[in-house]
Amino acid sequence: MAAKRAERLVNLVIALLSTRQYVTAAKIRATVPGYEPDDGSDRADEAFKRMFERDKAELREMGVPLETGRTSVFDTEDGYRIARADYELPEIHLSGEEAAAVGLALRLWESAQLAGPAHSALVKLKAAGVDVDSSRAIPLQPRLDAGEPAFEPCYAAARDRRQLEFGYQRPDEDAPARRRVQPWGVVAWHGRWYLVGLDLDRGAERVFRLSRVVGTPKATGPAGAFEPPTDLDLGAVVAGQVGGAEHLVVVRARPGTAIGLRRQATPLGAAEDGDDRLQLRTTEPGRLADQLVAYGADVVVEGPAEVRDAVIARLSRLAAMGESA
């Protein structure tokens, strides 16, 4: 699905979830970003009708409970709304790792590029006289990802296919170097955000860690100026350029514990004491040690020694902090 169409569908869902009334197609056209504007021409009307019919069909295919009806007997045409009770999920219980993944997705959603148009749609609905229930609406205050200030402009440039310029400073450099890049995409890998693209000055595919971008990246030139490779795998590109030597780590976990850890591990069978033996692969043993510490006594590292020692050192520091508190 094209990015603009996906964004329009999200805006439409949010607008229809945030009202008890049925919203007519005309109000949807005027308030939800992405639809063909009404310029009085038959061509524009026909384009909107085709687009809106496709969107309704797609939402229903995805299981969105889109209702058709009229708010009162005085209405002259049908409108649309989404039955919130049928749309909402039941209470969900997440592990720590699952909650972290949801939080990462939320940080992407809360970027100004995605939230702004949807928030604007709600404002327009209110102005058009539609009863928008603020208590039921999804909070949509646009904000940049505070953890990575470069995320928003890099994401927007990759989405719009615009050339990007920014300062980039590696740890071994005294000053940032200017980079000109065709941004192909932004991806999270091992807890960090990376920009993947074509470095125009070097004429080669490059990966840039967003935390090393200095200042605010600037998009230049027209939109649609390039296309990424058709077989592009952003994660594989980052892994190939950023990943170091792979380490095999063997741990023992008490039965029924460390569920999140098990999802990334290879089972090795049961240990003599009844614990489960798991094998993990990592290119960043220090970060894995940080993760293992969170499981406390439920997980014990068998090897290699450097990872076991790293976990012991971290646990010792935590114990010392508790004693001094």
C-alpha positions in Angstrom: 0.0 0.0 0.0 1.3 3.4 -0.9 2.4 5.6 2.0 -0.1 8.4 1.2 -3.0 6.0 0.9 -2.1 4.3 4.2 -1.9 7.7 5.9 -5.3 8.7 4.5 -6.9 5.5 5.8 -5.4 6.1 9.3 -6.7 9.6 9.2 -10.2 8.3 8.2 -10.3 5.7 10.9 -9.3 8.2 13.6 -11.9 10.7 12.4 -14.7 8.2 12.4 -13.7 6.7 15.8 -13.9 10.1 17.4 -17.5 10.9 16.8 -20.9 9.4 17.9 -22.6 10.9 14.8 -22.7 9.5 11.3 -20.4 11.6 9.1 -21.4 12.2 5.5 -19.1 11.6 2.6 -19.1 15.4 1.9 -17.8 16.2 5.4 -15.3 13.4 5.2 -14.0 14.9 1.9 -13.7 18.3 3.4 -12.1 17.3 6.7 -9.9 14.2 6.2 -6.6 14.9 4.5 -5.8 13.0 1.3 -9.0 13.2 -0.6 -9.6 15.0 -3.9 -10.7 18.6 -3.0 -14.0 19.9 -4.2 -13.3 22.3 -7.0 -16.8 22.1 -8.4 -15.8 19.9 -11.4 -17.3 16.6 -12.3 -13.8 15.1 -12.7 -12.9 15.9 -9.0 -16.3 14.5 -7.8 -15.8 11.3 -9.7 -12.2 11.0 -8.4 -13.3 11.4 -4.8 -16.1 8.9 -5.2 -13.8 6.2 -6.6 -11.2 6.9 -3.9 -13.7 6.8 -1.1 -15.4 3.6 -2.3 -12.0 1.9 -2.4 -11.1 3.1 1.1 -14.5 1.8 2.5 -14.0 -1.6 0.9 -10.4 -1.8 2.1 -11.4 -0.9 5.7 -14.1 -3.5 5.7 -11.7 -6.1 4.3 -9.3 -5.4 7.2 -12.1 -6.0 9.7 -12.8 -2.4 10.6 -16.5 -2.2 11.7 -17.5 0.7 9.4 -21.2 1.5 9.9 -23.6 3.3 7.5 -26.6 5.2 8.8 -28.2 8.5 9.7 -27.9 10.4 12.9 -31.5 11.6 12.8 -34.7 11.3 10.8 -34.1 14.7 9.3 -30.8 13.7 7.6 -31.1 13.5 3.9 -28.2 11.2 3.2 -26.3 8.4 4.8 -23.1 8.9 6.8 -20.4 6.7 8.3 -18.9 6.0 11.6 -16.9 3.2 13.3 -18.4 1.3 16.2 -15.8 1.8 18.8 -17.1 -1.0 21.0 -16.6 -3.4 18.2 -13.3 -1.9 17.1 -11.5 -1.8 20.5 -9.4 -4.7 21.6 -10.0 -6.4 25.0 -7.5 -5.9 27.8 -4.0 -7.1 26.7 -1.2 -8.2 29.0 2.3 -7.6 27.6 5.7 -8.8 28.7 8.4 -6.2 29.2 9.9 -6.9 25.8 6.5 -6.7 24.1 5.7 -3.5 25.8 9.1 -2.1 24.6 8.2 -3.0 21.0 4.8 -1.3 21.3 6.5 1.8 22.7 8.9 1.9 19.8 5.9 1.8 17.4 4.2 4.5 19.4 7.3 6.8 19.1 7.0 6.4 15.3 3.3 7.1 15.3 3.7 10.2 17.5 6.0 11.8 15.0 4.6 15.1 13.7 4.4 13.9 10.1 1.9 11.2 11.0 -0.1 12.8 13.9 -0.5 16.3 12.4 -2.9 15.5 9.6 -5.1 13.3 11.8 -5.3 16.0 14.5 -6.2 18.5 11.9 -9.0 16.3 10.7 -10.5 16.2 14.2 -10.4 20.0 14.4 -12.1 20.4 11.1 -14.8 17.9 12.1 -15.6 20.0 15.2 -15.7 23.1 13.1 -18.2 21.4 10.7 -20.6 20.8 13.6 -19.8 17.1 14.1 -19.9 16.0 17.7 -16.4 14.8 18.4 -16.0 13.0 21.7 -12.7 14.3 23.0 -12.7 11.7 25.9 -12.8 8.9 23.4 -10.3 10.3 20.9 -6.8 9.0 20.6 -4.3 11.6 21.9 -2.6 13.1 18.8 -0.4 15.9 19.9 2.4 16.0 17.3 5.8 15.8 18.7 9.3 14.9 17.5 11.0 11.7 18.7 12.9 13.2 21.7 15.3 10.3 21.7 16.5 11.0 18.1 16.0 14.6 16.9 17.1 13.6 13.4 14.4 10.9 13.1 11.6 13.2 11.8 13.4 14.9 8.9 15.1 11.7 7.9 11.9 9.8 7.9 10.0 12.5 6.0 12.8 12.7 3.3 12.9 9.0 2.8 9.1 8.9 2.5 9.0 11.7 0.0 12.1 10.5 -1.9 13.9 13.8 -1.5 17.7 14.3 -1.2 19.0 14.9 2.3 21.9 16.9 3.6 23.3 16.7 7.2 26.4 16.8 9.3 27.6 13.4 10.5 30.3 12.9 13.2 31.9 9.5 13.9 33.4 8.9 17.4 37.0 9.0 15.8 36.4 12.3 14.1 37.1 15.8 15.5 34.4 17.5 13.5 31.2 16.5 11.6 31.5 15.9 7.9 28.8 17.1 5.4 26.9 14.2 3.8 24.6 14.3 0.8 22.3 11.2 0.7 19.4 9.7 -1.2 17.6 8.4 1.8 16.0 4.9 1.2 14.5 4.4 4.6 14.9 4.6 8.4 15.0 1.4 10.4 15.5 0.3 14.1 18.2 -2.3 14.6 19.4 -3.6 18.0 17.7 -0.7 19.8 19.1 2.1 17.6 17.7 4.1 14.6 19.6 4.0 11.3 19.2 5.8 8.0 20.0 3.7 4.9 20.7 5.4 1.6 23.0 6.2 -1.3 25.9 8.5 -0.3 26.1 10.8 -3.3 29.7 11.9 -2.7 31.0 8.4 -2.2 28.7 6.8 -4.8 27.9 3.9 -2.5 25.3 2.5 -0.2 25.9 3.7 3.3 24.3 3.4 6.8 24.1 6.3 9.2 23.3 6.1 12.9 20.8 8.8 13.7 22.4 9.6 17.1 25.6 10.7 15.2 23.7 13.2 13.0 24.7 16.8 14.0 22.0 19.5 13.7 18.8 19.2 11.7 19.0 17.3 8.4 17.8 19.4 5.4 15.7 17.9 2.6 16.5 19.5 -0.8 15.2 19.2 -4.3 11.8 17.9 -5.5 9.9 14.9 -4.2 10.1 11.7 -6.1 13.6 12.4 -7.2 14.8 8.8 -6.9 13.6 5.3 -6.2 15.3 2.8 -3.7 16.4 -0.6 -5.0 13.5 -2.8 -5.6 14.9 -5.7 -3.5 16.0 -3.4 -0.6 16.1 -5.0 2.9 16.9 -2.2 5.3 17.6 -4.5 8.2 19.9 -6.7 6.2 21.9 -3.6 5.0 22.3 -2.3 8.5 23.3 -5.8 9.8 25.9 -6.1 7.1 27.5 -2.7 7.7 27.1 -2.3 11.4 27.2 -5.7 12.8 30.5 -6.9 14.4 31.6 -10.4 15.0 28.8 -12.8 16.1 28.9 -14.3 19.6 27.1 -17.4 20.7 25.9 -17.1 24.3 24.5 -20.0 26.3 22.2 -19.4 29.2 20.0 -21.4 31.6 16.5 -20.1 32.3 14.0 -21.4 34.9 11.0 -23.1 33.3 8.2 -20.6 32.5 10.4 -17.5 32.8 12.2 -15.2 30.4 9.5 -15.5 27.7 10.9 -12.6 25.7 14.4 -14.0 25.7 13.2 -17.4 24.5 11.7 -15.8 21.4 15.1 -14.9 20.1 16.9 -18.0 21.4 17.5 -21.6 20.1 16.5 -24.3 22.7 19.3 -26.6 23.7 17.3 -28.9 25.9 17.1 -29.3 29.7 20.0 -28.9 32.1 20.7 -31.3 34.9 19.0 -29.1 37.4 15.8 -28.8 35.3 16.5 -25.4 33.9 16.2 -24.8 30.2 19.4 -24.2 28.2 19.1 -21.6 25.5 21.5 -20.3 22.8 21.6 -16.7 21.8 23.4 -15.0 18.9 24.5 -11.4 19.3 27.0 -8.9 17.8 26.8 -6.7 20.9 27.5 -8.8 24.0 27.4 -5.7 26.2 23.9 -4.9 25.2 22.9 -8.5 25.7 24.4 -8.5 29.2 22.2 -5.4 30.0 19.1 -7.4 28.8 20.1 -10.5 30.8 20.4 -8.5 34.0 16.8 -7.6 33.9 15.8 -11.3 34.4 17.6 -11.5 37.7 17.9 -14.9 39.2 15.7 -16.5 36.5 18.6 -16.5 34.1 22.2 -17.7 34.5 24.9 -17.3 31.9 27.0 -20.4 31.1 29.3 -18.8 28.6 31.2 -17.2 27.1 33.1 -15.9 30.2 33.1 -12.3 29.0 29.3 -12.2 28.9 29.0 -14.0 32.3 31.5 -11.6 33.8 29.7 -8.6 32.3 26.4 -9.7 33.9 28.0 -10.4 37.3 29.6 -6.9 37.2 26.3 -5.2 36.4 24.4 -7.2 39.2 27.2 -6.3 41.7 26.8 -2.6 40.9 23.1 -2.8 41.4 23.5 -4.6 44.7 26.0 -2.0 45.9 23.6 0.8 44.9 20.8 -0.9 47.0 23.1 -1.2 50.0 24.0 2.5 49.9 20.5 3.7 49.5 
